[in-house]
Amino acid sequence: MIEFLFLLLPVAWGHGLFMGRNSIKQKDQNAKDSLTVKYSTGLNYLLSNQQDKAMEYLLEALKVEDDTVEAHFAMANLFRRRGELDRALKVHEYLVRQPMLSDKEKQQAVFELGRDFYSAGLYDRAEKLFLKLLKSKMYGCKSLTYLLHIFQSTKDWDKGIALEKAVLKSKDKKLKHVLANFYCELANIAILQDEYIKELELLQNALTLDPKSSRANFLMAQVFENSEQFNNACRCYQEIFYQDQEFFPDVIDKMQQCYQRSDNNDDFYPFIKKVFDKTGSTTALIKYLEYVELTSSKEKAEEYILSALNRRPTIRGFKHFVKMQLNDGNDDKTNKSLDVIKELVAAYLKIKPRYSCKNCGFNSTVHYWSCPSCHDWEQLKPVRGLEGE
């Protein structure tokens, strides 16, 4: 009898193992079935616009199976795109609190939560989250970008400059460009306070970060003008031409004033001729016509502008040509007719945008260093073509 019982022990053990495995499989199957039910119910609520109930079921599903994390990220991003930031916040806050998330998923949850706060205008909360991610390989540069956006919106230029080491480490040219403009903003303040040494230091820092910053040289020229260093101011204006030919027409008048007060007055018109030959700028053309008329004759100037307009017609150039035709040699009727044409053209140009953003296409009649639409720096340039330069 005892021997028979010993023979049954392996059978009993095998039966117990079989039943145990079946029990575990059954539990797993029950959990998956529960997960499916929760998701199905949640999606049904979502489709029927009962979003609060939908979130309750969909969030509950995360407790059962951590493989649903990506689905929750997708759901939260959908809410954010639809402008339902309160729901996006709820999902991302829930994800941040989950202990089962990997480091990568946890960083993603923190970053997305920061984006939610940023979109909601809660900059202080967003700032704290993005600062936590600065050392992250995946989200460090992205967080740095958002931080600079925040400081630009709040005009906390010093806070942005405090991140200079992180910006330099990122080696991102766009971030350097943004930070250079932060230095320019501080330089503007220093100019108003007449702090000469500080102005130059700030602008030199801007040019070190972004050697192509025409704004930094524009402000540098202003600093030199204020201290009557007109030769240095002229040099800064020349640098702008090599940095940003599209923006250069805006500085021609200021440049001429500096040359007139410098030791190099004779160099101005040859330089403007070079600008016109290279860019075809209408502003440069009109300015150079002064020299042609002064050194040759009005007839030569008229021939020059007609030749230029035949090659590259612009309405501003035509307006100047009509202006040149107004003289004492005409009868009153002719002068009145020409004057009417000139005024009509001037009225037309007045309602047309003078500047256009290279990044987003925003149009404006006045210049901004930061585009009012996309907030990108130094992207508003004088319009080119028939109605512009």
C-alpha positions as CSV (number, residue, x, y, z in Angstrom):
1,M,0.0,0.0,0.0
2,I,2.8,2.4,1.0
3,E,4.6,1.5,-2.2
4,F,1.5,2.3,-4.2
5,L,1.2,5.7,-2.6
6,F,4.9,6.5,-3.5
7,L,4.0,5.6,-7.1
8,L,1.1,8.0,-7.1
9,L,3.2,11.0,-5.8
10,P,4.8,11.9,-9.2
11,V,1.3,11.7,-10.7
12,A,-0.1,14.0,-8.0
13,W,2.9,16.4,-8.5
14,G,2.4,16.4,-12.2
15,H,-1.3,17.0,-11.8
16,G,-0.7,19.9,-9.4
17,L,1.9,21.5,-11.8
18,F,-0.6,21.2,-14.7
19,M,-3.4,22.7,-12.7
20,G,-1.1,25.5,-11.4
21,R,0.0,26.4,-14.9
22,N,-3.6,26.4,-16.1
23,S,-4.5,28.7,-13.2
24,I,-1.7,31.2,-14.1
25,K,-2.7,31.1,-17.8
26,Q,-6.3,31.6,-16.8
27,K,-5.4,34.6,-14.7
28,D,-3.3,36.1,-17.5
29,Q,-6.2,35.5,-19.9
30,N,-8.6,37.1,-17.4
31,A,-6.3,40.1,-17.1
32,K,-6.1,40.5,-20.9
33,D,-9.8,40.1,-21.2
34,S,-10.3,42.8,-18.6
35,L,-7.8,45.0,-20.4
36,T,-9.7,44.5,-23.7
37,V,-13.0,45.3,-22.0
38,K,-11.6,48.5,-20.4
39,Y,-10.2,49.7,-23.7
40,S,-13.3,48.8,-25.7
41,T,-15.4,50.6,-23.1
42,G,-13.1,53.6,-23.0
43,L,-13.0,53.9,-26.8
44,N,-16.8,53.7,-27.0
45,Y,-17.1,56.6,-24.5
46,L,-14.4,58.5,-26.5
47,L,-16.3,58.1,-29.8
48,S,-19.5,59.1,-28.1
49,N,-17.9,62.3,-26.8
50,Q,-18.1,61.2,-23.2
51,Q,-14.5,62.0,-22.7
52,D,-14.3,62.1,-18.9
53,K,-15.7,58.6,-18.7
54,A,-13.4,57.5,-21.6
55,M,-10.3,58.7,-19.7
56,E,-11.4,56.9,-16.5
57,Y,-11.5,53.5,-18.3
58,L,-8.4,54.1,-20.5
59,L,-6.3,55.2,-17.5
60,E,-7.5,52.2,-15.5
61,A,-6.3,50.0,-18.3
62,L,-2.7,51.1,-17.6
63,K,-2.8,49.5,-14.2
64,V,-3.4,46.1,-15.8
65,E,-0.8,46.2,-18.6
66,D,2.1,48.6,-18.9
67,D,2.3,47.8,-22.7
68,T,-0.4,50.5,-23.1
69,V,1.9,53.4,-22.3
70,E,2.4,54.4,-25.9
71,A,-1.4,54.3,-26.4
72,H,-1.7,56.7,-23.5
73,F,0.9,59.1,-25.0
74,A,-1.0,59.0,-28.3
75,M,-4.3,59.7,-26.5
76,A,-2.8,62.7,-24.6
77,N,-1.2,64.2,-27.7
78,L,-4.6,63.9,-29.5
79,F,-6.2,65.8,-26.6
80,R,-3.5,68.5,-26.8
81,R,-3.9,68.9,-30.6
82,R,-7.6,69.4,-30.1
83,G,-6.9,72.1,-27.5
84,E,-8.2,69.9,-24.6
85,L,-5.2,70.7,-22.4
86,D,-6.9,69.7,-19.1
87,R,-7.3,66.2,-20.4
88,A,-3.8,66.0,-21.8
89,L,-2.4,67.2,-18.5
90,K,-4.4,64.5,-16.6
91,V,-3.0,61.7,-18.7
92,H,0.6,62.9,-18.6
93,E,0.5,63.6,-14.9
94,Y,-0.9,60.0,-14.4
95,L,2.0,58.6,-16.5
96,V,4.6,60.6,-14.6
97,R,3.4,58.9,-11.3
98,Q,3.6,55.3,-12.6
99,P,6.5,53.4,-11.0
100,M,6.6,50.7,-13.7
101,L,7.8,53.2,-16.5
102,S,11.3,52.9,-17.8
103,D,13.7,55.9,-17.6
104,K,13.0,56.6,-21.2
105,E,9.2,56.6,-20.8
106,K,9.5,58.6,-17.6
107,Q,11.5,61.3,-19.4
108,Q,9.0,61.3,-22.2
109,A,6.2,61.7,-19.8
110,V,7.9,64.7,-18.0
111,F,8.7,66.3,-21.4
112,E,5.1,66.0,-22.7
113,L,3.8,67.3,-19.4
114,G,6.1,70.3,-19.8
115,R,4.7,70.8,-23.3
116,D,1.2,70.8,-21.8
117,F,2.0,73.4,-19.3
118,Y,3.8,75.5,-22.0
119,S,0.7,75.3,-24.3
120,A,-1.5,76.3,-21.3
121,G,0.7,79.3,-20.6
122,L,1.8,78.0,-17.3
123,Y,5.4,78.9,-17.9
124,D,6.7,78.5,-14.4
125,R,5.6,74.9,-14.2
126,A,6.9,74.1,-17.7
127,E,10.2,75.7,-16.8
128,K,10.7,73.4,-13.8
129,L,10.1,70.3,-15.8
130,F,12.3,71.3,-18.8
131,L,15.1,72.2,-16.4
132,K,15.0,68.6,-15.1
133,L,15.6,67.3,-18.6
134,L,18.6,69.4,-19.6
135,K,21.0,66.5,-19.1
136,S,18.8,64.1,-21.0
137,K,20.4,62.9,-24.2
138,M,17.0,62.5,-25.9
139,Y,15.2,65.5,-24.5
140,G,17.9,67.9,-23.4
141,C,18.1,70.0,-26.7
142,K,14.3,70.0,-27.1
143,S,13.9,71.2,-23.5
144,L,16.5,73.9,-24.0
145,T,14.5,75.1,-27.0
146,Y,11.3,75.3,-25.0
147,L,13.1,77.1,-22.2
148,L,14.4,79.8,-24.5
149,H,10.9,80.2,-25.9
150,I,9.6,80.7,-22.4
151,F,12.3,83.3,-21.5
152,Q,11.6,85.1,-24.8
153,S,7.9,85.2,-24.0
154,T,8.5,86.5,-20.5
155,K,11.5,88.7,-21.5
156,D,13.7,87.0,-18.9
157,W,16.8,87.6,-21.0
158,D,19.2,87.0,-18.1
159,K,17.6,83.6,-17.4
160,G,18.2,82.6,-21.0
161,I,21.8,83.7,-20.9
162,A,22.3,81.6,-17.8
163,L,21.8,78.6,-20.1
164,E,24.7,79.6,-22.3
165,K,26.9,76.6,-21.3
166,A,24.1,74.2,-22.2
167,V,23.5,76.0,-25.5
168,L,27.2,75.8,-26.4
169,K,27.3,72.2,-25.5
170,S,24.4,71.5,-27.7
171,K,26.3,72.9,-30.7
172,D,22.9,73.9,-32.1
173,K,23.3,77.0,-34.4
174,K,19.6,78.0,-34.1
175,L,19.9,78.0,-30.3
176,K,23.0,80.1,-30.5
177,H,21.2,82.5,-32.8
178,V,18.4,82.9,-30.3
179,L,20.8,83.5,-27.4
180,A,22.7,86.1,-29.5
181,N,19.4,88.0,-29.7
182,F,19.0,87.8,-25.9
183,Y,22.3,89.6,-25.7
184,C,21.1,92.1,-28.2
185,E,18.0,92.7,-26.0
186,L,20.2,93.4,-23.0
187,A,22.4,95.6,-25.2
188,N,19.3,97.7,-26.1
189,I,18.6,98.3,-22.4
190,A,22.3,99.2,-21.9
191,I,22.1,101.7,-24.8
192,L,19.1,103.4,-23.2
193,Q,21.1,103.7,-20.0
194,D,24.2,104.9,-21.8
195,E,26.5,102.2,-20.4
196,Y,29.1,102.2,-23.2
197,I,31.4,99.4,-22.0
198,K,28.5,97.1,-21.2
199,E,26.9,97.7,-24.6
200,L,30.1,96.7,-26.4
201,E,30.6,93.6,-24.2
202,L,27.1,92.4,-24.7
203,L,27.2,92.9,-28.5
204,Q,30.6,91.2,-28.8
205,N,29.1,88.2,-26.9
206,A,26.3,88.2,-29.4
207,L,28.7,88.1,-32.4
208,T,30.7,85.4,-30.7
209,L,27.6,83.2,-30.5
210,D,26.4,84.1,-34.0
211,P,28.9,85.8,-36.3
212,K,26.1,86.3,-38.8
213,S,23.9,88.4,-36.5
214,S,23.2,91.5,-38.5
215,R,21.3,92.9,-35.6
216,A,24.4,92.8,-33.4
217,N,26.3,94.9,-35.9
218,F,23.4,97.2,-36.4
219,L,23.3,97.9,-32.6
220,M,27.1,98.1,-32.5
221,A,27.0,100.8,-35.2
222,Q,24.4,102.7,-33.1
223,V,26.8,102.5,-30.1
224,F,29.7,103.9,-32.2
225,E,27.5,106.7,-33.6
226,N,26.4,107.7,-30.1
227,S,30.1,108.1,-29.2
228,E,30.9,109.8,-32.5
229,Q,33.2,107.0,-33.7
230,F,31.8,107.2,-37.2
231,N,34.6,105.2,-39.0
232,N,33.8,102.3,-36.7
233,A,30.1,102.7,-37.4
234,C,30.7,102.6,-41.1
235,R,32.7,99.4,-40.7
236,C,29.8,97.8,-38.8
237,Y,27.3,98.8,-41.6
238,Q,29.6,97.3,-44.2
239,E,29.7,94.1,-42.2
240,I,25.9,94.0,-42.3
241,F,26.1,93.8,-46.1
242,Y,28.3,90.8,-46.0
243,Q,26.2,89.2,-43.2
244,D,22.7,89.8,-44.6
245,Q,22.3,91.3,-48.1
246,E,18.5,91.1,-47.9
247,F,18.4,93.3,-44.8
248,F,21.1,95.8,-45.9
249,P,18.8,98.2,-47.8
250,D,17.3,99.2,-44.4
251,V,20.6,100.6,-43.2
252,I,21.7,102.6,-46.3
253,D,20.5,106.0,-45.1
254,K,22.1,105.6,-41.7
255,M,25.3,104.4,-43.3
256,Q,25.4,107.5,-45.6
257,Q,25.0,109.8,-42.5
258,C,28.0,108.1,-40.9
259,Y,30.1,108.3,-44.0
260,Q,29.3,112.0,-44.3
261,R,30.7,112.6,-40.7
262,S,33.6,110.2,-41.1
263,D,37.0,110.5,-42.7
264,N,36.0,108.3,-45.6
265,N,33.1,110.2,-47.2
266,D,34.3,109.5,-50.7
267,D,34.1,105.7,-50.2
268,F,30.3,105.7,-49.7
269,Y,29.0,105.9,-53.3
270,P,31.5,103.3,-54.8
271,F,30.4,100.9,-52.1
272,I,26.7,101.5,-52.9
273,K,27.4,101.0,-56.6
274,K,28.9,97.6,-55.6
275,V,25.8,96.8,-53.6
276,F,23.5,97.6,-56.5
277,D,25.6,95.7,-59.0
278,K,25.5,92.6,-56.7
279,T,21.9,92.7,-55.4
280,G,19.9,95.0,-57.8
281,S,18.4,96.7,-54.7
282,T,16.1,99.6,-55.6
283,T,17.2,101.5,-52.5
284,A,20.8,101.2,-53.5
285,L,19.9,102.3,-57.1
286,I,18.0,105.4,-55.9
287,K,20.9,106.3,-53.6
288,Y,23.5,105.8,-56.4
289,L,21.5,108.0,-58.7
290,E,22.3,111.0,-56.4
291,Y,26.0,110.4,-57.2
292,V,25.4,110.1,-61.0
293,E,23.4,113.3,-61.1
294,L,25.9,115.1,-58.9
295,T,29.0,114.1,-60.8
296,S,27.6,113.9,-64.4
297,S,24.1,115.2,-65.1
298,K,20.4,114.7,-64.6
299,E,20.2,113.3,-68.1
300,K,22.8,110.7,-67.3
301,A,20.9,109.7,-64.1
302,E,17.7,109.3,-66.1
303,E,19.4,107.1,-68.6
304,Y,20.9,105.0,-65.8
305,I,17.5,104.5,-64.1
306,L,15.7,103.7,-67.3
307,S,18.4,101.1,-68.1
308,A,18.1,99.6,-64.6
309,L,14.2,99.5,-64.8
310,N,14.4,97.8,-68.1
311,R,16.5,95.1,-66.6
312,R,14.6,94.8,-63.3
313,P,11.4,96.8,-63.0
314,T,10.1,97.8,-59.6
315,I,7.3,100.1,-58.6
316,R,9.5,102.1,-56.2
317,G,12.0,102.6,-59.0
318,F,9.2,103.8,-61.3
319,K,8.0,106.2,-58.6
320,H,11.5,107.7,-58.4
321,F,11.7,108.0,-62.2
322,V,8.4,109.9,-62.2
323,K,9.8,112.2,-59.5
324,M,12.9,112.9,-61.6
325,Q,10.6,114.1,-64.5
326,L,9.1,116.9,-62.3
327,N,11.1,120.0,-63.1
328,D,10.7,123.7,-63.9
329,G,11.1,123.0,-67.6
330,N,7.7,121.4,-67.9
331,D,4.5,123.2,-68.3
332,D,2.1,123.2,-65.3
333,K,-0.2,120.6,-66.9
334,T,2.6,118.1,-67.3
335,N,3.9,118.6,-63.8
336,K,0.4,118.2,-62.4
337,S,-0.1,115.0,-64.3
338,L,3.3,113.6,-63.2
339,D,2.5,114.6,-59.6
340,V,-0.8,112.8,-59.7
341,I,1.0,109.6,-61.0
342,K,3.6,109.9,-58.3
343,E,1.0,110.3,-55.5
344,L,-1.0,107.4,-56.8
345,V,2.1,105.2,-56.8
346,A,3.1,106.4,-53.3
347,A,-0.5,105.6,-52.0
348,Y,-0.3,102.1,-53.5
349,L,3.1,101.4,-52.0
350,K,1.9,102.7,-48.6
351,I,-0.7,99.9,-48.3
352,K,1.7,97.2,-49.4
353,P,3.8,95.3,-46.9
354,R,7.4,96.5,-46.7
355,Y,8.6,93.4,-44.9
356,S,8.0,89.7,-45.0
357,C,9.1,86.9,-42.6
358,K,11.3,84.3,-44.3
359,N,10.2,81.7,-41.9
360,C,6.3,82.0,-41.8
361,G,5.4,84.5,-44.4
362,F,4.1,87.1,-42.0
363,N,3.8,90.5,-43.7
364,S,4.3,93.9,-42.1
365,T,4.7,97.6,-42.9
366,V,7.2,98.0,-40.1
367,H,10.3,96.1,-39.1
368,Y,10.5,93.7,-36.1
369,W,13.5,91.9,-34.9
370,S,11.3,89.1,-33.6
371,C,8.5,88.1,-36.0
372,P,5.1,88.8,-34.3
373,S,3.7,85.6,-35.8
374,C,6.3,82.8,-35.4
375,H,8.6,84.7,-33.0
376,D,11.7,83.7,-34.9
377,W,14.6,86.2,-34.7
378,E,15.9,88.4,-37.6
379,Q,13.6,86.8,-40.2
380,L,11.7,90.0,-41.3
381,K,13.4,91.2,-44.5
382,P,12.4,93.9,-47.0
383,V,10.2,92.5,-49.7
384,R,11.9,91.9,-53.0
385,G,10.3,91.9,-56.5
386,L,8.0,94.3,-58.4
387,E,6.5,95.8,-55.2
388,G,9.7,95.8,-53.1
389,E,13.5,96.0,-53.5
